Amino acid sequence: MIGRLSGILLEKNPPQLLVDCQGVGYEVDVPMSTFYNLPQVGEKVVLFTHQAIREDAHLLFGFGNAAERAVFRQLIKITGVGARMALSILSGMTIADLAQAITLQDSGRLVKVPGIGKKTAERLLLELKGKIGADLGPLGAHAAPDAQSDILNALVALGYSDKEAMAAVKNVPAGSGVSDGIKLALKALSKG
């Protein structure tokens, strides 16, 4: 199994790269999140990889960090989610966004990713619950999940980062409505 590549970046044609590792050129498919952070052609690149061996092909998928690869591997374990869809998910949202969507069971964020319908989004949320996003803490103990999701989305739309928005929502008491929750979260953010 090829787990890591270190070599010279020869070509960048989204989503595929060609990496020269001591004379051997590896074709590697990467999510756009990795693609945007690549060095220039001709420079050294290090990728964490996942190798998929099928009857008709040997495929190599690359990631800028081990966390992206771990999420990719979780995604492809889900029935109906292949490598292309997993790359699409990682291209369409950050790992933090995905973790937040799973924690809040917010299918709205997932359906914005091309190729993800409502049923697939719901299956992803169900199967990934507790596997990705659990480290964000017991957020549901503060506001109702639907209200919390709306408050988070409003804060992000106002220009706050996901991290700032998550911290502010933790201060919103249980049972708060969306408008009251936004006001309380904004008040908490203005103090910080």
ZADO-1210 file (C-alpha; in nm, 4 decimals, padded with zeros to 6 digits):
<atoms>
<atom x="00.0000" y="00.0000" z="00.0000" code="MET" pos="1"/>
<atom x="00.1362" y="00.3433" z="-00.0921" code="ILE" pos="2"/>
<atom x="00.0781" y="00.5694" z="00.2099" code="GLY" pos="3"/>
<atom x="00.2892" y="00.8762" z="00.1322" code="ARG" pos="4"/>
<atom x="00.4598" y="01.0354" z="-00.1657" code="LEU" pos="5"/>
<atom x="00.7459" y="01.2814" z="-00.1553" code="SER" pos="6"/>
<atom x="00.8776" y="01.4143" z="-00.4823" code="GLY" pos="7"/>
<atom x="00.8750" y="01.6875" z="-00.7430" code="ILE" pos="8"/>
<atom x="00.5417" y="01.8192" z="-00.8684" code="LEU" pos="9"/>
<atom x="00.5515" y="01.7798" z="-01.2492" code="LEU" pos="10"/>
<atom x="00.1934" y="01.8623" z="-01.3522" code="GLU" pos="11"/>
<atom x="-00.1204" y="02.0147" z="-01.2009" code="LYS" pos="12"/>
<atom x="-00.4432" y="01.9448" z="-01.3913" code="ASN" pos="13"/>
<atom x="-00.7344" y="01.9554" z="-01.1442" code="PRO" pos="14"/>
<atom x="-00.8056" y="01.7187" z="-00.9834" code="PRO" pos="15"/>
<atom x="-00.5021" y="01.5215" z="-01.0998" code="GLN" pos="16"/>
<atom x="-00.1332" y="01.5704" z="-01.0273" code="LEU" pos="17"/>
<atom x="00.1780" y="01.4053" z="-01.1611" code="LEU" pos="18"/>
<atom x="00.4471" y="01.3618" z="-00.8953" code="VAL" pos="19"/>
<atom x="00.7990" y="01.2444" z="-00.9812" code="ASP" pos="20"/>
<atom x="00.9390" y="01.0257" z="-00.7046" code="CYS" pos="21"/>
<atom x="01.2993" y="00.9471" z="-00.8022" code="GLN" pos="22"/>
<atom x="01.2181" y="00.8880" z="-01.1671" code="GLY" pos="23"/>
<atom x="00.8761" y="00.7264" z="-01.1238" code="VAL" pos="24"/>
<atom x="00.5784" y="00.9491" z="-01.2075" code="GLY" pos="25"/>
<atom x="00.2677" y="00.8890" z="-00.9972" code="TYR" pos="26"/>
<atom x="-00.0727" y="01.0152" z="-01.1100" code="GLU" pos="27"/>
<atom x="-00.2597" y="01.1278" z="-00.8004" code="VAL" pos="28"/>
<atom x="-00.6153" y="01.2610" z="-00.7687" code="ASP" pos="29"/>
<atom x="-00.6554" y="01.5248" z="-00.4972" code="VAL" pos="30"/>
<atom x="-00.9452" y="01.7257" z="-00.3522" code="PRO" pos="31"/>
<atom x="-00.9489" y="02.0962" z="-00.4330" code="MET" pos="32"/>
<atom x="-00.8641" y="02.1754" z="-00.0692" code="SER" pos="33"/>
<atom x="-00.5267" y="02.0076" z="-00.1261" code="THR" pos="34"/>
<atom x="-00.4921" y="02.1417" z="-00.4806" code="PHE" pos="35"/>
<atom x="-00.5177" y="02.5063" z="-00.3693" code="TYR" pos="36"/>
<atom x="-00.2317" y="02.4575" z="-00.1210" code="ASN" pos="37"/>
<atom x="00.0137" y="02.2924" z="-00.3604" code="LEU" pos="38"/>
<atom x="00.3552" y="02.4406" z="-00.4367" code="PRO" pos="39"/>
<atom x="00.4459" y="02.5541" z="-00.7891" code="GLN" pos="40"/>
<atom x="00.5268" y="02.2999" z="-01.0615" code="VAL" pos="41"/>
<atom x="00.8893" y="02.1939" z="-01.0267" code="GLY" pos="42"/>
<atom x="00.8911" y="02.2245" z="-00.6473" code="GLU" pos="43"/>
<atom x="00.8952" y="01.9497" z="-00.3846" code="LYS" pos="44"/>
<atom x="00.5604" y="01.8184" z="-00.2634" code="VAL" pos="45"/>
<atom x="00.4621" y="01.5728" z="00.0110" code="VAL" pos="46"/>
<atom x="00.1238" y="01.4006" z="-00.0032" code="LEU" pos="47"/>
<atom x="-00.0463" y="01.1514" z="00.2257" code="PHE" pos="48"/>
<atom x="-00.2029" y="00.8931" z="-00.0028" code="THR" pos="49"/>
<atom x="-00.4729" y="00.6322" z="-00.0217" code="HIS" pos="50"/>
<atom x="-00.4345" y="00.3577" z="-00.2803" code="GLN" pos="51"/>
<atom x="-00.7448" y="00.1902" z="-00.4194" code="ALA" pos="52"/>
<atom x="-00.6996" y="-00.1302" z="-00.6141" code="ILE" pos="53"/>
<atom x="-00.9930" y="-00.2361" z="-00.8258" code="ARG" pos="54"/>
<atom x="-01.0315" y="-00.5045" z="-01.0874" code="GLU" pos="55"/>
<atom x="-00.9980" y="-00.2479" z="-01.3674" code="ASP" pos="56"/>
<atom x="-00.7669" y="00.0139" z="-01.2121" code="ALA" pos="57"/>
<atom x="-00.5083" y="00.1040" z="-00.9511" code="HIS" pos="58"/>
<atom x="-00.5901" y="00.4532" z="-00.8230" code="LEU" pos="59"/>
<atom x="-00.3961" y="00.6856" z="-00.5976" code="LEU" pos="60"/>
<atom x="-00.5582" y="00.9674" z="-00.4022" code="PHE" pos="61"/>
<atom x="-00.3483" y="01.2349" z="-00.2334" code="GLY" pos="62"/>
<atom x="-00.4077" y="01.4713" z="00.0570" code="PHE" pos="63"/>
<atom x="-00.2190" y="01.7637" z="00.2050" code="GLY" pos="64"/>
<atom x="-00.2506" y="01.6269" z="00.5588" code="ASN" pos="65"/>
<atom x="-00.3316" y="01.3062" z="00.7450" code="ALA" pos="66"/>
<atom x="-00.6637" y="01.4428" z="00.8733" code="ALA" pos="67"/>
<atom x="-00.7999" y="01.4843" z="00.5189" code="GLU" pos="68"/>
<atom x="-00.6948" y="01.1294" z="00.4353" code="ARG" pos="69"/>
<atom x="-00.8631" y="00.9961" z="00.7496" code="ALA" pos="70"/>
<atom x="-01.1901" y="01.1734" z="00.6627" code="VAL" pos="71"/>
<atom x="-01.1660" y="01.0438" z="00.3025" code="PHE" pos="72"/>
<atom x="-01.1279" y="00.6900" z="00.4364" code="ARG" pos="73"/>
<atom x="-01.4325" y="00.7344" z="00.6619" code="GLN" pos="74"/>
<atom x="-01.6364" y="00.8668" z="00.3702" code="LEU" pos="75"/>
<atom x="-01.5569" y="00.5809" z="00.1308" code="ILE" pos="76"/>
<atom x="-01.6679" y="00.3252" z="00.3915" code="LYS" pos="77"/>
<atom x="-02.0249" y="00.4500" z="00.3504" code="ILE" pos="78"/>
<atom x="-02.2418" y="00.2562" z="00.1085" code="THR" pos="79"/>
<atom x="-02.2973" y="00.4548" z="-00.2095" code="GLY" pos="80"/>
<atom x="-02.0060" y="00.6924" z="-00.1475" code="VAL" pos="81"/>
<atom x="-01.7190" y="00.6249" z="-00.3818" code="GLY" pos="82"/>
<atom x="-01.3822" y="00.7913" z="-00.4080" code="ALA" pos="83"/>
<atom x="-01.5071" y="01.0559" z="-00.6547" code="ARG" pos="84"/>
<atom x="-01.7909" y="01.1603" z="-00.4245" code="MET" pos="85"/>
<atom x="-01.5562" y="01.1661" z="-00.1240" code="ALA" pos="86"/>
<atom x="-01.3170" y="01.3932" z="-00.3178" code="LEU" pos="87"/>
<atom x="-01.6128" y="01.6127" z="-00.4118" code="SER" pos="88"/>
<atom x="-01.7139" y="01.6453" z="-00.0459" code="ILE" pos="89"/>
<atom x="-01.3598" y="01.7354" z="00.0599" code="LEU" pos="90"/>
<atom x="-01.3411" y="01.9814" z="-00.2307" code="SER" pos="91"/>
<atom x="-01.6717" y="02.1442" z="-00.1404" code="GLY" pos="92"/>
<atom x="-01.6206" y="02.1918" z="00.2327" code="MET" pos="93"/>
<atom x="-01.3472" y="02.1961" z="00.4927" code="THR" pos="94"/>
<atom x="-01.3071" y="01.9167" z="00.7446" code="ILE" pos="95"/>
<atom x="-01.4238" y="02.1617" z="01.0135" code="ALA" pos="96"/>
<atom x="-01.7400" y="02.2405" z="00.8133" code="ASP" pos="97"/>
<atom x="-01.8085" y="01.8702" z="00.7642" code="LEU" pos="98"/>
<atom x="-01.7514" y="01.7976" z="01.1340" code="ALA" pos="99"/>
<atom x="-01.9832" y="02.0819" z="01.2298" code="GLN" pos="100"/>
<atom x="-02.2530" y="01.9630" z="00.9866" code="ALA" pos="101"/>
<atom x="-02.2309" y="01.6122" z="01.1333" code="ILE" pos="102"/>
<atom x="-02.2361" y="01.7329" z="01.4934" code="THR" pos="103"/>
<atom x="-02.5393" y="01.9518" z="01.4248" code="LEU" pos="104"/>
<atom x="-02.6949" y="01.6975" z="01.1841" code="GLN" pos="105"/>
<atom x="-02.7243" y="01.9806" z="00.9293" code="ASP" pos="106"/>
<atom x="-02.7908" y="01.8241" z="00.5871" code="SER" pos="107"/>
<atom x="-02.8275" y="02.1703" z="00.4303" code="GLY" pos="108"/>
<atom x="-02.4510" y="02.2180" z="00.4155" code="ARG" pos="109"/>
<atom x="-02.3930" y="01.8804" z="00.2519" code="LEU" pos="110"/>
<atom x="-02.6526" y="01.9224" z="-00.0237" code="VAL" pos="111"/>
<atom x="-02.4622" y="02.2323" z="-00.1408" code="LYS" pos="112"/>
<atom x="-02.1805" y="01.9993" z="-00.2523" code="VAL" pos="113"/>
<atom x="-02.2254" y="01.8983" z="-00.6188" code="PRO" pos="114"/>
<atom x="-02.3450" y="01.5388" z="-00.6497" code="GLY" pos="115"/>
<atom x="-02.4898" y="01.5188" z="-00.2969" code="ILE" pos="116"/>
<atom x="-02.8672" y="01.4915" z="-00.2776" code="GLY" pos="117"/>
<atom x="-03.0868" y="01.5092" z="00.0303" code="LYS" pos="118"/>
<atom x="-03.0980" y="01.1306" z="00.0845" code="LYS" pos="119"/>
<atom x="-02.7212" y="01.0910" z="00.0457" code="THR" pos="120"/>
<atom x="-02.6636" y="01.3832" z="00.2819" code="ALA" pos="121"/>
<atom x="-02.8913" y="01.2276" z="00.5447" code="GLU" pos="122"/>
<atom x="-02.7169" y="00.8896" z="00.5085" code="ARG" pos="123"/>
<atom x="-02.3772" y="01.0577" z="00.5481" code="LEU" pos="124"/>
<atom x="-02.4913" y="01.2388" z="00.8617" code="LEU" pos="125"/>
<atom x="-02.6336" y="00.9211" z="01.0110" code="LEU" pos="126"/>
<atom x="-02.3341" y="00.6994" z="00.9365" code="GLU" pos="127"/>
<atom x="-02.0673" y="00.9552" z="01.0329" code="LEU" pos="128"/>
<atom x="-02.2314" y="01.0601" z="01.3603" code="LYS" pos="129"/>
<atom x="-01.9834" y="00.9953" z="01.6394" code="GLY" pos="130"/>
<atom x="-01.6989" y="00.9265" z="01.3953" code="LYS" pos="131"/>
<atom x="-01.6341" y="01.2796" z="01.2705" code="ILE" pos="132"/>
<atom x="-01.7265" y="01.5936" z="01.4578" code="GLY" pos="133"/>
<atom x="-01.7620" y="01.4443" z="01.8030" code="ALA" pos="134"/>
<atom x="-01.4603" y="01.6465" z="01.9183" code="ASP" pos="135"/>
<atom x="-01.6571" y="01.9709" z="01.8868" code="LEU" pos="136"/>
<atom x="-01.8160" y="01.9015" z="02.2216" code="GLY" pos="137"/>
<atom x="-02.1723" y="01.8629" z="02.3472" code="PRO" pos="138"/>
<atom x="-02.3149" y="02.1619" z="02.1627" code="LEU" pos="139"/>
<atom x="-02.6705" y="02.0305" z="02.1638" code="GLY" pos="140"/>
<atom x="-02.6908" y="02.0923" z="02.5385" code="ALA" pos="141"/>
<atom x="-02.7201" y="02.4675" z="02.4873" code="HIS" pos="142"/>
<atom x="-02.9675" y="02.5521" z="02.2103" code="ALA" pos="143"/>
<atom x="-03.2003" y="02.3331" z="02.0061" code="ALA" pos="144"/>
<atom x="-03.0035" y="02.1784" z="01.7160" code="PRO" pos="145"/>
<atom x="-03.2169" y="02.3472" z="01.4463" code="ASP" pos="146"/>
<atom x="-03.1979" y="02.6874" z="01.6138" code="ALA" pos="147"/>
<atom x="-02.8279" y="02.6355" z="01.6809" code="GLN" pos="148"/>
<atom x="-02.7635" y="02.5573" z="01.3159" code="SER" pos="149"/>
<atom x="-02.9523" y="02.8704" z="01.2058" code="ASP" pos="150"/>
<atom x="-02.7613" y="03.0845" z="01.4576" code="ILE" pos="151"/>
<atom x="-02.4275" y="02.9412" z="01.3359" code="LEU" pos="152"/>
<atom x="-02.5186" y="02.9994" z="00.9720" code="ASN" pos="153"/>
<atom x="-02.6216" y="03.3580" z="01.0485" code="ALA" pos="154"/>
<atom x="-02.2937" y="03.4304" z="01.2292" code="LEU" pos="155"/>
<atom x="-02.0885" y="03.2809" z="00.9465" code="VAL" pos="156"/>
<atom x="-02.2904" y="03.4862" z="00.6955" code="ALA" pos="157"/>
<atom x="-02.2035" y="03.7959" z="00.8996" code="LEU" pos="158"/>
<atom x="-01.8362" y="03.7228" z="00.8470" code="GLY" pos="159"/>
<atom x="-01.7373" y="03.5405" z="01.1649" code="TYR" pos="160"/>
<atom x="-01.5186" y="03.2299" z="01.1342" code="SER" pos="161"/>
<atom x="-01.6648" y="02.8877" z="01.2126" code="ASP" pos="162"/>
<atom x="-01.4516" y="02.8727" z="01.5278" code="LYS" pos="163"/>
<atom x="-01.5761" y="03.2126" z="01.6525" code="GLU" pos="164"/>
<atom x="-01.9354" y="03.1229" z="01.5691" code="ALA" pos="165"/>
<atom x="-01.9114" y="02.7853" z="01.7472" code="MET" pos="166"/>
<atom x="-01.7665" y="02.9500" z="02.0593" code="ALA" pos="167"/>
<atom x="-02.0429" y="03.2116" z="02.0608" code="ALA" pos="168"/>
<atom x="-02.3205" y="02.9531" z="02.0169" code="VAL" pos="169"/>
<atom x="-02.1915" y="02.7626" z="02.3197" code="LYS" pos="170"/>
<atom x="-02.2966" y="03.0642" z="02.5290" code="ASN" pos="171"/>
<atom x="-02.6556" y="03.0607" z="02.4023" code="VAL" pos="172"/>
<atom x="-02.8898" y="02.9174" z="02.6698" code="PRO" pos="173"/>
<atom x="-03.1163" y="02.6194" z="02.6020" code="ALA" pos="174"/>
<atom x="-03.4515" y="02.6987" z="02.4491" code="GLY" pos="175"/>
<atom x="-03.3395" y="03.0271" z="02.2937" code="SER" pos="176"/>
<atom x="-03.5066" y="03.1185" z="01.9664" code="GLY" pos="177"/>
<atom x="-03.3054" y="03.1988" z="01.6566" code="VAL" pos="178"/>
<atom x="-03.3331" y="03.5791" z="01.6778" code="SER" pos="179"/>
<atom x="-03.2624" y="03.5867" z="02.0534" code="ASP" pos="180"/>
<atom x="-02.9785" y="03.3374" z="02.0039" code="GLY" pos="181"/>
<atom x="-02.8197" y="03.5546" z="01.7349" code="ILE" pos="182"/>
<atom x="-02.8422" y="03.8610" z="01.9605" code="LYS" pos="183"/>
<atom x="-02.6867" y="03.6746" z="02.2541" code="LEU" pos="184"/>
<atom x="-02.4128" y="03.5259" z="02.0334" code="ALA" pos="185"/>
<atom x="-02.3315" y="03.8687" z="01.8849" code="LEU" pos="186"/>
<atom x="-02.3175" y="04.0167" z="02.2361" code="LYS" pos="187"/>
<atom x="-02.0720" y="03.7388" z="02.3397" code="ALA" pos="188"/>
<atom x="-01.8619" y="03.8027" z="02.0284" code="LEU" pos="189"/>
<atom x="-01.8473" y="04.1782" z="02.0906" code="SER" pos="190"/>
<atom x="-01.7081" y="04.1173" z="02.4420" code="LYS" pos="191"/>
<atom x="-01.4354" y="03.8853" z="02.3094" code="GLY" pos="192"/>
</atoms>
